[in-house]
Amino acid sequence: MAEKKQHKKAEKIDLAQKAYHGIRQMLFYNEILPGQKIKYQDLADKIGVSITPVIHALKWLEFKNIVSHEANRGYFVNEVSLKEITEIYDTRLLLEVSLVPEIMNHLDDQSFKRLEGAFDAYRKAVNEENYYNRLMTDMKFHLTLASISQCHIQLKMLQELFDMLLLKYTRNLILMGITDSSLKEHVHIFKSLAGRNTEELRQALCIHLDNVRKHITDGFRKMFDIKPQEMVDLFSLQ
């Protein structure tokens, strides 16, 4: 009897995970957009589950601040925010640069090979002009680099930041385009690591993340038609 209950519980978890990954994929490919109301039955039909696993999956996404629930109205994908995306890139800059000493301390041939594979995948996506794959391989490169540090809490935090970027801001990142210097900056990061140069790696990461942050926030400012001084005033009120 107990074994049967455990089997049913495991089955429910599996269905909720199936719904969760299905909704994530829809968010990434912009099949569900920021501000859009989520229709439970439509999602359930597309993913091939009942409504209950869909609701469980939405609760997980609510915890990640991807969706929000309104009483008597249901779930909505959270709107994009200039302040939020600025905070994401500010935090990425602090996190990734802070890991450089530990990355160098734990760097070995095996971890270098993993990063080399991630770098090659990113370069291939750039050359093929595959923008969705470019976003994914960029994330993999940065997470692989961070994982060398063996700082598991910081790595988990970085994964959460990428989750927000890829599930809420993919459409915006593609519409704004990707900086022409991104590949060159990734090459600089990779070569700095290959040369075991701690200070050069720190500077390469700073330059890259600062350039990306500026490019993205400038794009959002134009999208929201916010003048530079108005942007300063906006953040001073927070």
HELIX and SHEET records of a PDB file:
HELIX    1   1 ALA A    2  PHE A   28  1                                  27    
HELIX    2   2 TYR A   40  ILE A   47  1                                   8    
HELIX    3   3 ILE A   51  PHE A   63  1                                  13    
HELIX    4   4 LEU A   82  SER A   98  1                                  17    
HELIX    5   5 VAL A  100  HIS A  106  1                                   7    
HELIX    6   6 ASP A  109  ASN A  127  1                                  19    
HELIX    7   7 TYR A  131  SER A  147  1                                  17    
HELIX    8   8 HIS A  152  LYS A  168  1                                  17    
HELIX    9   9 THR A  170  MET A  176  1                                   7    
HELIX   10  10 SER A  182  ALA A  194  1                                  13    
HELIX   11  11 THR A  198  PHE A  224  1                                  27    
HELIX   12  12 PRO A  228  SER A  236  1                                   9    
SHEET    1   A 2 VAL A  67  GLU A  70  0                                        
SHEET    2   A 2 GLY A  74  VAL A  77 -1                                        
END                                                                             
